[in-house]
C-alpha cells in the first residue's frame, strides 16, 4: 500500500520490494516508476520499451539530464535510452555531487535511487 503523510491510503497497488525504482525518462522534471518490466508515470500511462533482464543501475550516462536504465542478461549488458526528445536543456545529472555519490554507492552495492541536491521541478532550465 502507498500511504499519504496524513495516514490515508493513496494506492492499494503493490509497488514491489523496498519500493519502486524511479527514472527521469520523459521530458518533464517528474520521475517515472520502474515497475516490473515497464516504465510508467505514477497513476498514468506506461512508456515503451519493455525491460528485459536483471536491473543493474539507473544513471544519466548520455548527459542530457534524463536517465538511462542498465539491465543485464547472460553475456550482455543492455542500456535502455529514452526516445522522447527533451524540451529544454539542463546540466548532466552527474555534475551534481550528491547524485554522483549516490551512483558510486550503488556501484559498490549500496543501492538507492540517485538523488539530486536540488529540486529539478523548481530549478529553471538553461
C-alpha positions, 0 to 999 in steps of 0.5 A, a space after each residue: 500500500 502507498 500511504 499519504 503523510 496524513 495516514 490515508 491510503 493513496 494506492 492499494 497497488 503493490 509497488 514491489 520490494 523496498 519500493 519502486 525504482 524511479 527514472 527521469 525518462 520523459 521530458 518533464 522534471 517528474 520521475 517515472 516508476 520502474 515497475 516490473 518490466 515497464 516504465 510508467 508515470 505514477 497513476 498514468 500511462 506506461 512508456 515503451 520499451 519493455 525491460 528485459 533482464 536483471 536491473 543493474 543501475 539507473 544513471 544519466 550516462 548520455 548527459 542530457 539530464 534524463 536517465 538511462 536504465 542498465 539491465 543485464 542478461 547472460 553475456 550482455 549488458 543492455 542500456 535502455 535510452 529514452 526516445 522522447 526528445 527533451 524540451 529544454 536543456 539542463 546540466 548532466 545529472 552527474 555534475 551534481 555531487 550528491 547524485 554522483 555519490 549516490 551512483 558510486 554507492 550503488 556501484 559498490 552495492 549500496 543501492 538507492 535511487 540517485 538523488 539530486 541536491 536540488 529540486 529539478 521541478 523548481 530549478 529553471 532550465 538553461 
